[in-house]
Amino acid sequence: MNLTISGHHLEVTPAIREYVQSKVERLTRHFDHVIDIALILSIDKLPEKEKRQRAEINLNLSGKALHAESSEQNLYAAIDTTIDKLDRQIIKHKGKVQDHPHDAIKHLDGEPELPEASAIS
C-alpha cells in the first residue's frame, strides 16, 4: 500500500504524518486490498477571520476508487471526519464484495431444466 501525503499552503510535519498513518491503519484493518492512498491537506484562506482546514482522500482499491473530503476548523478534526467517511464507504464496499454469490450454475442444487426437443420445433 502506497501512502502519499501532500500539503497545500501548509507544511506536513512529522506529527501530522504519524497521526495520518495511525488513522489509515484503521482503514486497512477493515479491508486488505487497498492499493494506493493519496491524502491532500490544505488551508483555504477565506476573507473571513477564520481559516478552513481541509482534508481530501483518494483511495484506490482493487477495482474501485473511493473519495472523501471534509472541512473543519481544526486540521485533525478534518482528518478524523474524512477517515470516518472513508471507513463507512469501505465497509459498504466490503459488504457488496462478500455478499456477491460466486456459485456457478453447474454447482447449484438440482439439475437445470432443459426444454424438450418437441417444444423447440
Secondary structure by P-SEA (a helix, b strand, c coil): cbbbbbbccccccaaaaaaaaaaaaaaaaacccccbbbbbbbbbbccccbbbbbbbbbbbcccbbbbbbcccccaaaaaaaaaaaaaaaaaaaaaaaaacccccccccccccccccccccc
